[in-house]
Amino acid sequence: MTFHPGDVIDVDDDLDHAILTWRFRRRSAAPEVDLRTVRDITVSRLRGGACVGWRDRSVIDGEKQKYIGIGCNLGGSELCYVDGNETITHAGDIMMWRSDAELAFEVHDELSKLTILVPIERFSARFTIDTMPAAWHLSGASPMGAIAAQFFSGIAQNFLALRPAAVEIALDGAIGMISRSISLDLHAADDPREALYARVLADLDRRIRHDLVPADIAQRHGVSLRHLQALFAGHGQTISGWVRERRLQGACDEVTDAACTSSFTDIAQRWRFSDGAHFSRLFTERFGVNPRTARERGAVPTQRHPLAS
Protein backbone atom coordinates (compact mmCIF):
# COMPACT_ATOMS: atom_id res chain seq x y z
CA MET A 1 0.00 0.00 0.00
CA THR A 2 1.38 3.42 -0.92
CA PHE A 3 0.50 6.85 0.43
CA HIS A 4 -0.83 9.14 -2.32
CA PRO A 5 -1.69 12.72 -1.17
CA GLY A 6 -3.91 13.25 -4.21
CA ASP A 7 -6.26 10.33 -3.57
CA VAL A 8 -9.99 10.86 -3.09
CA ILE A 9 -10.72 10.62 0.62
CA ASP A 10 -13.42 9.12 2.76
CA VAL A 11 -13.60 10.74 6.21
CA ASP A 12 -14.52 8.52 9.14
CA ASP A 13 -16.46 10.42 11.83
CA ASP A 14 -15.48 8.08 14.67
CA LEU A 15 -11.81 8.45 13.84
CA ASP A 16 -12.15 12.22 13.57
CA HIS A 17 -13.57 12.36 17.10
CA ALA A 18 -10.96 9.97 18.49
CA ILE A 19 -7.77 11.20 16.81
CA LEU A 20 -8.67 14.55 15.16
CA THR A 21 -9.43 15.07 11.49
CA TRP A 22 -7.48 12.95 9.01
CA ARG A 23 -7.69 12.55 5.30
CA PHE A 24 -8.35 8.89 5.25
CA ARG A 25 -8.75 5.87 2.97
CA ARG A 26 -9.76 2.39 4.13
CA ARG A 27 -9.07 -0.91 2.47
CA SER A 28 -11.02 -2.98 4.97
CA ALA A 29 -14.12 -2.76 7.13
CA ALA A 30 -14.66 0.35 9.27
CA PRO A 31 -12.55 0.28 12.44
CA GLU A 32 -14.00 -0.27 15.91
CA VAL A 33 -13.45 2.74 18.16
CA ASP A 34 -13.99 2.89 21.93
CA LEU A 35 -13.93 6.50 23.08
CA ARG A 36 -13.94 8.42 26.33
CA THR A 37 -13.29 12.07 27.19
CA VAL A 38 -12.17 13.15 30.65
CA ARG A 39 -11.93 16.92 31.10
CA ASP A 40 -9.78 18.13 28.19
CA ILE A 41 -8.24 14.74 27.33
CA THR A 42 -9.65 12.20 24.89
CA VAL A 43 -8.63 8.54 25.08
CA SER A 44 -9.60 5.96 22.47
CA ARG A 45 -8.92 2.33 21.61
CA LEU A 46 -9.00 1.47 17.92
CA ARG A 47 -9.11 -1.90 16.20
CA GLY A 48 -9.05 -2.00 12.43
CA GLY A 49 -7.41 -3.23 9.26
CA ALA A 50 -5.51 -1.93 6.25
CA CYS A 51 -5.75 1.83 5.67
CA VAL A 52 -3.80 4.99 4.95
CA GLY A 53 -4.29 8.43 6.40
CA TRP A 54 -2.63 11.83 6.55
CA ARG A 55 -2.93 15.35 7.91
CA ASP A 56 -1.86 18.22 5.66
CA ARG A 57 -2.07 22.01 5.95
CA SER A 58 -5.64 22.10 4.62
CA VAL A 59 -6.67 20.17 7.73
CA ILE A 60 -4.19 21.55 10.26
CA ASP A 61 -4.69 25.25 9.52
CA GLY A 62 -8.40 25.00 10.30
CA GLU A 63 -7.86 23.74 13.84
CA LYS A 64 -7.64 26.32 16.64
CA GLN A 65 -6.51 24.02 19.46
CA LYS A 66 -3.19 22.22 19.20
CA TYR A 67 -2.83 18.74 20.64
CA ILE A 68 -0.22 16.15 21.40
CA GLY A 69 -1.22 12.67 20.29
CA ILE A 70 0.24 9.72 22.18
CA GLY A 71 -0.30 6.39 20.48
CA CYS A 72 0.59 2.99 21.93
CA ASN A 73 0.63 0.11 19.48
CA LEU A 74 -1.22 -2.75 21.20
CA GLY A 75 -0.91 -5.20 18.30
CA GLY A 76 0.16 -5.10 14.67
CA SER A 77 2.46 -2.62 12.93
CA GLU A 78 2.15 0.88 11.50
CA LEU A 79 4.36 2.91 9.19
CA CYS A 80 4.47 6.62 10.09
CA TYR A 81 5.85 9.53 8.05
CA VAL A 82 6.79 12.78 9.76
CA ASP A 83 8.90 15.54 8.19
CA GLY A 84 10.21 13.15 5.54
CA ASN A 85 11.29 10.53 8.09
CA GLU A 86 9.81 7.04 8.32
CA THR A 87 9.21 5.15 11.55
CA ILE A 88 7.70 1.68 11.90
CA THR A 89 5.93 1.00 15.19
CA HIS A 90 5.36 -2.52 16.45
CA ALA A 91 3.36 -3.93 19.35
CA GLY A 92 4.53 -2.23 22.54
CA ASP A 93 5.95 0.85 20.79
CA ILE A 94 4.77 4.36 21.63
CA MET A 95 4.63 7.26 19.17
CA MET A 96 4.07 10.91 20.10
CA TRP A 97 3.02 13.42 17.43
CA ARG A 98 2.04 17.08 17.30
CA SER A 99 -1.28 18.01 15.70
CA ASP A 100 0.33 21.03 13.99
CA ALA A 101 2.83 18.87 12.08
CA GLU A 102 2.14 17.25 8.72
CA LEU A 103 2.23 13.49 9.02
CA ALA A 104 0.87 10.29 7.50
CA PHE A 105 0.51 6.62 8.34
CA GLU A 106 0.04 3.28 6.58
CA VAL A 107 -1.45 0.14 8.12
CA HIS A 108 -1.11 -3.05 6.09
CA ASP A 109 -2.81 -5.57 8.35
CA GLU A 110 -4.84 -5.69 11.55
CA LEU A 111 -3.89 -3.04 14.10
CA SER A 112 -4.94 -2.40 17.69
CA LYS A 113 -3.95 0.94 19.18
CA LEU A 114 -4.53 3.21 22.16
CA THR A 115 -4.50 6.96 21.42
CA ILE A 116 -4.51 9.78 23.97
CA LEU A 117 -5.18 13.34 22.77
CA VAL A 118 -3.82 16.00 25.11
CA PRO A 119 -3.90 19.82 24.74
CA ILE A 120 -0.35 20.83 23.96
CA GLU A 121 -0.25 23.25 26.91
CA ARG A 122 -0.16 20.32 29.31
CA PHE A 123 3.36 19.57 28.14
CA SER A 124 4.70 23.05 28.88
CA ALA A 125 5.65 21.93 32.39
CA ARG A 126 8.62 20.07 30.91
CA PHE A 127 9.82 22.21 28.02
CA THR A 128 8.76 25.11 25.85
CA ILE A 129 6.33 24.26 23.08
CA ASP A 130 8.76 25.41 20.38
CA THR A 131 11.36 22.81 21.45
CA MET A 132 8.97 19.88 21.25
CA PRO A 133 9.69 17.54 18.33
CA ALA A 134 7.09 16.99 15.61
CA ALA A 135 7.14 13.31 16.53
CA TRP A 136 8.93 11.03 18.97
CA HIS A 137 9.23 7.25 19.10
CA LEU A 138 9.79 5.00 22.13
CA SER A 139 10.58 1.39 21.33
CA GLY A 140 8.81 -1.20 23.42
CA ALA A 141 12.05 -3.19 23.34
CA SER A 142 13.86 -0.56 25.41
CA PRO A 143 13.77 -0.75 29.24
CA MET A 144 11.70 2.44 29.52
CA GLY A 145 9.53 1.37 26.60
CA ALA A 146 8.73 -1.96 28.25
CA ILE A 147 7.56 -0.17 31.40
CA ALA A 148 5.52 2.35 29.42
CA ALA A 149 3.93 -0.34 27.25
CA GLN A 150 2.65 -2.21 30.32
CA PHE A 151 1.23 1.01 31.73
CA PHE A 152 -0.54 1.98 28.49
CA SER A 153 -1.84 -1.54 28.01
CA GLY A 154 -3.44 -1.30 31.46
CA ILE A 155 -5.15 1.94 30.46
CA ALA A 156 -6.44 0.35 27.24
CA GLN A 157 -7.96 -2.56 29.15
CA ASN A 158 -9.61 -0.49 31.86
CA PHE A 159 -10.32 3.10 30.77
CA LEU A 160 -13.96 2.45 29.93
CA ALA A 161 -14.70 0.84 33.30
CA LEU A 162 -12.90 3.26 35.63
CA ARG A 163 -14.62 6.23 37.22
CA PRO A 164 -13.50 9.64 35.86
CA ALA A 165 -11.12 10.47 38.72
CA ALA A 166 -9.32 7.14 38.31
CA VAL A 167 -9.06 7.60 34.54
CA GLU A 168 -7.59 11.06 35.05
CA ILE A 169 -4.99 9.72 37.49
CA ALA A 170 -3.97 7.09 34.94
CA LEU A 171 -3.82 9.63 32.12
CA ASP A 172 -1.80 12.05 34.23
CA GLY A 173 0.68 9.24 34.81
CA ALA A 174 0.86 8.46 31.10
CA ILE A 175 1.36 12.12 30.16
CA GLY A 176 4.01 12.57 32.83
CA MET A 177 5.87 9.45 31.75
CA ILE A 178 6.00 10.45 28.09
CA SER A 179 6.75 14.15 28.65
CA ARG A 180 9.64 13.36 30.97
CA SER A 181 11.00 10.72 28.62
CA ILE A 182 10.95 13.23 25.77
CA SER A 183 12.54 15.87 27.96
CA LEU A 184 15.25 13.44 28.95
CA ASP A 185 15.97 12.66 25.30
CA LEU A 186 16.07 16.34 24.37
CA HIS A 187 18.35 17.49 27.15
CA ALA A 188 20.39 14.57 28.45
CA ALA A 189 23.09 14.74 25.81
CA ASP A 190 23.50 18.50 26.06
CA ASP A 191 22.87 19.25 29.72
CA PRO A 192 23.34 16.66 32.48
CA ARG A 193 21.63 19.02 34.93
CA GLU A 194 18.42 18.89 32.89
CA ALA A 195 18.62 15.10 32.79
CA LEU A 196 18.94 15.05 36.58
CA TYR A 197 16.06 17.49 36.94
CA ALA A 198 13.84 15.27 34.75
CA ARG A 199 14.75 12.19 36.81
CA VAL A 200 14.02 13.96 40.09
CA LEU A 201 10.63 15.20 38.87
CA ALA A 202 9.71 11.71 37.69
CA ASP A 203 10.71 10.31 41.08
CA LEU A 204 8.74 12.97 42.95
CA ASP A 205 5.67 12.39 40.82
CA ARG A 206 5.77 8.63 41.44
CA ARG A 207 6.02 9.18 45.19
CA ILE A 208 3.88 12.31 45.50
CA ARG A 209 1.53 10.73 48.07
CA HIS A 210 4.39 9.62 50.30
CA ASP A 211 6.45 11.64 52.76
CA LEU A 212 9.06 13.55 50.76
CA VAL A 213 12.08 14.94 52.58
CA PRO A 214 14.46 17.06 50.44
CA ALA A 215 17.58 15.56 52.03
CA ASP A 216 16.32 12.04 51.30
CA ILE A 217 15.48 13.02 47.71
CA ALA A 218 19.01 14.35 47.20
CA GLN A 219 20.49 11.15 48.62
CA ARG A 220 18.35 8.99 46.34
CA HIS A 221 19.80 10.79 43.32
CA GLY A 222 23.39 10.89 44.53
CA VAL A 223 23.72 14.66 44.96
CA SER A 224 23.99 17.04 47.90
CA LEU A 225 20.96 18.85 49.21
CA ARG A 226 22.58 22.16 48.23
CA HIS A 227 23.03 20.91 44.65
CA LEU A 228 19.39 19.78 44.48
CA GLN A 229 18.14 23.10 45.83
CA ALA A 230 20.23 24.97 43.26
CA LEU A 231 18.82 22.75 40.51
CA PHE A 232 15.26 23.72 41.40
CA ALA A 233 16.23 27.36 41.91
CA GLY A 234 17.49 27.37 38.32
CA HIS A 235 13.89 26.67 37.30
CA GLY A 236 12.51 29.39 39.57
CA GLN A 237 11.29 26.84 42.12
CA THR A 238 11.84 25.26 45.48
CA ILE A 239 11.49 21.53 46.10
CA SER A 240 8.72 22.01 48.64
CA GLY A 241 6.93 24.47 46.36
CA TRP A 242 6.90 22.01 43.46
CA VAL A 243 5.61 19.21 45.69
CA ARG A 244 2.92 21.42 47.21
CA GLU A 245 1.69 22.55 43.78
CA ARG A 246 1.58 18.99 42.44
CA ARG A 247 -0.38 17.84 45.48
CA LEU A 248 -2.80 20.74 45.25
CA GLN A 249 -3.51 19.96 41.61
CA GLY A 250 -4.10 16.31 42.43
CA ALA A 251 -6.37 17.20 45.33
CA CYS A 252 -8.25 19.70 43.16
CA ASP A 253 -9.01 16.97 40.63
CA GLU A 254 -10.65 14.94 43.40
CA VAL A 255 -12.52 17.90 44.92
CA THR A 256 -14.09 18.88 41.59
CA ASP A 257 -14.84 15.33 40.45
CA ALA A 258 -18.60 14.76 40.76
CA ALA A 259 -18.02 11.04 41.31
CA CYS A 260 -15.72 11.58 44.31
CA THR A 261 -17.57 11.33 47.64
CA SER A 262 -14.51 11.53 49.90
CA SER A 263 -14.52 14.11 52.67
CA PHE A 264 -12.12 17.02 52.41
CA THR A 265 -10.26 15.59 55.40
CA ASP A 266 -9.75 12.28 53.60
CA ILE A 267 -8.59 14.07 50.44
CA ALA A 268 -6.19 16.17 52.51
CA GLN A 269 -4.74 13.04 54.12
CA ARG A 270 -4.33 11.23 50.79
CA TRP A 271 -2.38 14.16 49.38
CA ARG A 272 -0.23 14.50 52.52
CA PHE A 273 -1.54 17.78 53.90
CA SER A 274 -1.19 18.06 57.65
CA ASP A 275 -4.91 18.56 58.35
CA GLY A 276 -8.16 19.70 56.77
CA ALA A 277 -7.81 23.31 57.86
CA HIS A 278 -4.29 23.58 56.43
CA PHE A 279 -5.44 22.01 53.18
CA SER A 280 -8.44 24.35 52.94
CA ARG A 281 -6.26 27.42 53.45
CA LEU A 282 -3.70 26.40 50.82
CA PHE A 283 -6.45 25.37 48.38
CA THR A 284 -8.21 28.73 48.74
CA GLU A 285 -4.97 30.67 48.28
CA ARG A 286 -4.10 28.66 45.17
CA PHE A 287 -7.46 28.44 43.38
CA GLY A 288 -9.38 31.45 44.65
CA VAL A 289 -12.25 29.46 46.21
CA ASN A 290 -12.47 27.09 49.15
CA PRO A 291 -12.86 23.32 48.58
CA ARG A 292 -16.58 23.34 49.39
CA THR A 293 -17.32 26.00 46.75
CA ALA A 294 -15.10 24.23 44.22
CA ARG A 295 -17.01 20.99 44.78
CA GLU A 296 -20.36 22.73 44.36
CA ARG A 297 -19.22 24.35 41.11
CA GLY A 298 -17.35 21.34 39.82
CA ALA A 299 -14.46 23.61 38.84
CA VAL A 300 -12.07 26.27 40.10
CA PRO A 301 -11.94 29.78 38.59
CA THR A 302 -8.18 30.28 38.80
CA GLN A 303 -6.21 29.08 35.79
CA ARG A 304 -4.06 26.15 36.77
CA HIS A 305 -0.51 26.95 35.86
CA PRO A 306 2.17 24.41 34.84
CA LEU A 307 4.24 22.83 37.57
CA ALA A 308 7.60 23.66 36.14
CA SER A 309 7.18 26.72 33.96
VOGU-3710 file (C-alpha; in Angstrom, 3 decimals, decimal comma):
1> mtfhpgdvid> 0,000/0,000/0,000  1,377/3,419/-0,917  0,501/6,847/0,426  -0,827/9,137/-2,323  -1,688/12,724/-1,175  -3,906/13,247/-4,210  -6,258/10,333/-3,566  -9,986/10,862/-3,092  -10,715/10,623/0,617  -13,423/9,120/2,762
11> vdddldhail> -13,602/10,740/6,212  -14,522/8,520/9,135  -16,462/10,417/11,827  -15,481/8,084/14,666  -11,812/8,448/13,840  -12,155/12,223/13,571  -13,569/12,357/17,095  -10,959/9,974/18,486  -7,774/11,202/16,806  -8,669/14,553/15,164
21> twrfrrrsaa> -9,428/15,071/11,487  -7,483/12,946/9,013  -7,687/12,550/5,297  -8,352/8,885/5,249  -8,747/5,868/2,968  -9,764/2,395/4,132  -9,066/-0,914/2,466  -11,019/-2,976/4,967  -14,122/-2,762/7,135  -14,658/0,353/9,273
31> pevdlrtvrd> -12,553/0,280/12,444  -14,003/-0,272/15,912  -13,446/2,740/18,156  -13,992/2,886/21,925  -13,928/6,498/23,075  -13,941/8,417/26,333  -13,292/12,072/27,192  -12,166/13,150/30,655  -11,931/16,924/31,101  -9,779/18,127/28,191
41> itvsrlrgga> -8,242/14,742/27,330  -9,652/12,196/24,887  -8,631/8,541/25,079  -9,600/5,958/22,466  -8,916/2,332/21,614  -9,005/1,471/17,923  -9,113/-1,898/16,196  -9,050/-1,997/12,430  -7,413/-3,231/9,256  -5,510/-1,931/6,254
51> cvgwrdrsvi> -5,747/1,825/5,673  -3,795/4,986/4,953  -4,293/8,434/6,403  -2,633/11,831/6,551  -2,930/15,348/7,911  -1,860/18,216/5,657  -2,070/22,010/5,952  -5,636/22,099/4,618  -6,674/20,170/7,731  -4,192/21,549/10,258
61> dgekqkyigi> -4,691/25,247/9,516  -8,397/25,001/10,297  -7,858/23,744/13,843  -7,640/26,318/16,636  -6,509/24,017/19,460  -3,194/22,218/19,201  -2,830/18,738/20,636  -0,218/16,147/21,403  -1,219/12,672/20,291  0,245/9,720/22,180
71> gcnlggselc> -0,298/6,386/20,477  0,588/2,991/21,930  0,627/0,108/19,484  -1,224/-2,755/21,204  -0,913/-5,199/18,304  0,159/-5,102/14,666  2,456/-2,617/12,934  2,150/0,877/11,504  4,364/2,911/9,188  4,471/6,622/10,086
81> yvdgnetith> 5,851/9,529/8,046  6,795/12,778/9,762  8,896/15,544/8,186  10,213/13,149/5,544  11,289/10,533/8,093  9,815/7,044/8,318  9,212/5,147/11,553  7,703/1,678/11,900  5,934/0,999/15,190  5,355/-2,521/16,448
91> agdimmwrsd> 3,361/-3,932/19,348  4,526/-2,229/22,536  5,950/0,845/20,794  4,769/4,357/21,631  4,633/7,257/19,171  4,068/10,906/20,101  3,018/13,423/17,432  2,039/17,075/17,298  -1,275/18,008/15,702  0,327/21,030/13,990
101> aelafevhde> 2,831/18,867/12,080  2,140/17,248/8,719  2,231/13,486/9,016  0,874/10,288/7,502  0,506/6,618/8,343  0,039/3,279/6,584  -1,447/0,139/8,117  -1,106/-3,051/6,089  -2,809/-5,571/8,348  -4,838/-5,693/11,551
111> lskltilvpi> -3,887/-3,040/14,096  -4,943/-2,397/17,694  -3,951/0,943/19,177  -4,533/3,214/22,155  -4,504/6,956/21,420  -4,511/9,775/23,966  -5,181/13,338/22,767  -3,823/15,998/25,113  -3,900/19,820/24,744  -0,346/20,829/23,960
121> erfsarftid> -0,251/23,252/26,906  -0,158/20,320/29,309  3,357/19,568/28,143  4,696/23,055/28,883  5,651/21,927/32,393  8,624/20,069/30,912  9,817/22,209/28,018  8,760/25,111/25,855  6,332/24,257/23,079  8,763/25,406/20,381
131> tmpaawhlsg> 11,362/22,814/21,446  8,972/19,877/21,245  9,691/17,544/18,330  7,093/16,993/15,611  7,137/13,306/16,534  8,928/11,032/18,971  9,229/7,250/19,104  9,791/5,004/22,128  10,577/1,394/21,331  8,815/-1,205/23,420
141> aspmgaiaaq> 12,051/-3,189/23,335  13,861/-0,560/25,414  13,767/-0,751/29,240  11,697/2,442/29,522  9,531/1,369/26,600  8,732/-1,959/28,251  7,561/-0,168/31,403  5,515/2,354/29,418  3,927/-0,343/27,250  2,650/-2,209/30,319
151> ffsgiaqnfl> 1,225/1,015/31,731  -0,535/1,985/28,490  -1,843/-1,542/28,014  -3,440/-1,301/31,456  -5,147/1,939/30,463  -6,439/0,350/27,242  -7,956/-2,557/29,154  -9,613/-0,491/31,861  -10,318/3,101/30,767  -13,965/2,447/29,934
161> alrpaaveia> -14,703/0,837/33,305  -12,898/3,259/35,628  -14,620/6,228/37,221  -13,501/9,638/35,864  -11,119/10,468/38,719  -9,322/7,139/38,306  -9,056/7,596/34,538  -7,590/11,058/35,054  -4,993/9,721/37,488  -3,973/7,089/34,943
171> ldgaigmisr> -3,819/9,632/32,116  -1,796/12,053/34,229  0,679/9,243/34,807  0,865/8,463/31,096  1,363/12,122/30,155  4,005/12,566/32,829  5,866/9,446/31,755  5,996/10,453/28,094  6,747/14,149/28,651  9,641/13,357/30,972
181> sisldlhaad> 11,000/10,724/28,620  10,952/13,229/25,765  12,538/15,869/27,958  15,254/13,440/28,954  15,969/12,659/25,304  16,065/16,344/24,367  18,352/17,494/27,153  20,387/14,575/28,453  23,093/14,736/25,812  23,505/18,504/26,056
191> dprealyarv> 22,874/19,252/29,717  23,343/16,659/32,481  21,628/19,019/34,929  18,423/18,886/32,891  18,623/15,102/32,787  18,942/15,047/36,580  16,056/17,487/36,938  13,840/15,270/34,752  14,747/12,191/36,812  14,022/13,963/40,088
201> ladldrrirh> 10,625/15,199/38,865  9,712/11,709/37,687  10,715/10,314/41,077  8,741/12,972/42,954  5,667/12,388/40,819  5,767/8,634/41,438  6,021/9,175/45,193  3,881/12,307/45,501  1,531/10,731/48,072  4,394/9,618/50,304
211> dlvpadiaqr> 6,452/11,636/52,758  9,057/13,553/50,762  12,079/14,944/52,583  14,464/17,063/50,437  17,583/15,558/52,030  16,322/12,044/51,295  15,484/13,019/47,713  19,005/14,346/47,199  20,489/11,153/48,622  18,348/8,988/46,343
221> hgvslrhlqa> 19,803/10,789/43,322  23,392/10,892/44,530  23,720/14,658/44,961  23,995/17,043/47,898  20,960/18,854/49,213  22,580/22,159/48,227  23,030/20,915/44,650  19,390/19,777/44,478  18,139/23,095/45,827  20,233/24,973/43,265
231> lfaghgqtis> 18,824/22,749/40,507  15,259/23,724/41,395  16,232/27,362/41,910  17,487/27,372/38,321  13,893/26,669/37,298  12,508/29,388/39,574  11,287/26,843/42,121  11,837/25,260/45,481  11,492/21,530/46,096  8,724/22,006/48,641
241> gwvrerrlqg> 6,932/24,474/46,360  6,898/22,014/43,461  5,615/19,210/45,686  2,916/21,423/47,212  1,690/22,554/43,781  1,578/18,994/42,439  -0,376/17,843/45,480  -2,802/20,740/45,253  -3,509/19,959/41,606  -4,104/16,312/42,427
251> acdevtdaac> -6,373/17,199/45,335  -8,253/19,701/43,162  -9,015/16,968/40,630  -10,655/14,935/43,398  -12,522/17,901/44,920  -14,086/18,884/41,588  -14,839/15,328/40,453  -18,595/14,762/40,764  -18,018/11,042/41,314  -15,717/11,582/44,306
261> tssftdiaqr> -17,565/11,331/47,642  -14,510/11,534/49,904  -14,520/14,114/52,666  -12,119/17,021/52,411  -10,257/15,595/55,403  -9,746/12,280/53,596  -8,587/14,066/50,444  -6,188/16,167/52,513  -4,735/13,037/54,116  -4,334/11,229/50,787
271> wrfsdgahfs> -2,380/14,156/49,377  -0,226/14,497/52,523  -1,537/17,780/53,899  -1,191/18,057/57,652  -4,907/18,561/58,345  -8,164/19,696/56,766  -7,807/23,314/57,861  -4,292/23,584/56,430  -5,443/22,011/53,176  -8,439/24,355/52,938
281> rlfterfgvn> -6,262/27,417/53,454  -3,705/26,396/50,820  -6,447/25,369/48,376  -8,211/28,726/48,742  -4,965/30,666/48,282  -4,098/28,657/45,175  -7,457/28,437/43,378  -9,385/31,446/44,650  -12,255/29,458/46,206  -12,467/27,086/49,152
291> prtarergav> -12,857/23,322/48,575  -16,579/23,343/49,387  -17,316/26,000/46,746  -15,100/24,227/44,218  -17,008/20,990/44,779  -20,365/22,727/44,362  -19,224/24,355/41,114  -17,347/21,344/39,816  -14,461/23,608/38,843  -12,068/26,275/40,095
301> ptqrhplas> -11,940/29,780/38,587  -8,182/30,281/38,797  -6,211/29,076/35,786  -4,058/26,146/36,775  -0,509/26,951/35,861  2,165/24,408/34,842  4,237/22,832/37,571  7,602/23,659/36,138  7,178/26,721/33,961
//
